[in-house]
Amino acid sequence: MRVFLLVTFTLNLLFGNHDFKETRYIDALQMDQSKYGNMKLENNQLHLIYTNPIKEEIIYEEEKLVIIKDENINEYFFIEYPTLRFMGLILKYIITDNYLQLDNFFDVKITNDLVVLEAKPVIYNIVESIEIVKRDDKLRKIIMNMTNKDIITIETIN
């Protein structure tokens, strides 16, 4: 569940209205899974609308995460799931290029088109590192190396 929710929050990194491809390498199964969708920021809420291979909408709100699939609506309140809030803060800092705040969670290394975040002990139980690839100051790819050895890659399509 944590990995799924981390992926969801990571899409915050795409900031704006973008089509994206999310690929997860699941180490335990030694296989890749891909999903496609569109992401938009609206009324201070992030909407992730997956279209292929499943139809699903994920909404990141101020106090909760909402997942809509078929007729089912699931809500995850941050007060009950503090890791979600924690990850949400980290991703907000990434979106706003607030690397000073990220320094609380990661060792930050910035080069021309690459930002590497190496996890400090406070976050290491979830993620080892995050690589953010930018071109022309636009986010193009995020590679998350999870503690459980899964790898999550998110690429903008447009």
N, C-alpha and C positions, 0 to 999 in steps of 0.2 A: 504494500500500500504506500509506503514512504517513497519508493522509487517512482511510482505512478504520479503521486502528488508533486514530487520534485520536478518531474518532467513538465507537469502542468504549469508550475510556477516558472519554470525556465522559459517557457514560451513568452513570458513577460519580456524577456530579453529582445524579442523581435520587434517590440514597440512600434505601433502604427497599425496599418492595415496591410497585411501580407499573407500571401499563400505560403505554406511551408510544408516541408517533409520532415517527419520525425522518425528516426530509425533507432531502434534499441537492440543492442547486442546483449542477449541474456546468457551470461556465462554458464550458469548451471545447466542450461539446455544446449549450449553452444549453437545458438541460432539467432538470426536477425528477424525483427518484426518491424514493419513500416506502416505509418499512418499519414494521411494527407489531410489538410484542412486550411482554414482561413482564420486569421486572428485580427481582432480589431479592439481598439480602446474606445469606450463609449461611456460617458457620464462617470468617469473615474472608475469604471469597471472594465476588466479584461474579459473579452469573450473569445473563446476558442471553439470554433465550429468545425468538428471533424466530419469529413464527407466520405472518406474511403479508407479502409474497408468497412468501417461502421459509421453510423450517424450518431453523433453525440455532441452535446454542448457543455462546455465547462466555463463557469463564470467565477472569477476571482473578485470578491467584494471586500469591503473594508474589514468586516469581522468574520467572514466565513467563505468557504469554497462551496459552490453549488455545481452538481453534476446532473445533467438531464440526459437520459437515454430512454428512448421509447416514451412511455408514459410515466416512467419513474423519475422522481426527483430526490436526490440525496444531498444533504447539507452537512458540512463538517465545520463546526464552530471552532475558531482558533483557541478559545478558552479551554476546550476539551482536547484539542490537538495542538499543543504549543509549538511543536516542530514545524507545523505549517506556517505559523506566524513568523517563526524564526527564519525559515527559508524565504518567505515572502519579503521580509525586510532585506535580506541579502540581495534578492533579485531586483527590488526597487532601487537599491544602491547601484546595481549594475546598469540598469536602464538609464539612470540619471548620471552615469559616469562618476559617481560619488565614491571614488576609490579610497578617500580618507576614512569613510565609515566602514568600508570593506576590510580595512586593515585590522578591525576588531576580530574578524573571522578568518582572514586569509593573509598570506604573504603575497603581495601584489607585484607582478613584474610586467611592465609595459614596454613594448617595442612599437615600431611603426604600425603594423596592421594586426598585431597580436597582443592580447592581454592574457596572462597566465595567472590564475588564482590557485595557490597551494594552500590547502586547508590547515588551519591551526587546530589544536586539540578540541576546541569548543565545538567544531563542526565535523571533525574527522570521522565520527561514527556514522555519518551519512555519505559524505562525498570526500574523495581524496583531492581532486583538482578539477578546475573548469578552465577551458581554453575558449577564448572569444576571438573570432576572426572578423576583422572589419576591412572593408575596402571603400575608399572614398568616404570615410567617416560613417559608413552605413554597416549595420550588423549583417553578416553573411552566414556565419556558422557558429554554433556553440557545441562544444564537445565536453561532456561531463563524464568524468571517470569516477564511478561510484566505489564505495568501500567494499561492496560485495563483488567487485570486478565486472559488473555490468558497465556498458558504455552507451551513453545516450547522445545522439547527434541530431541537432536541429538545424536545418538549412532553409534559408529563405529561397523561394522560387522566383518571385518577381522583384 
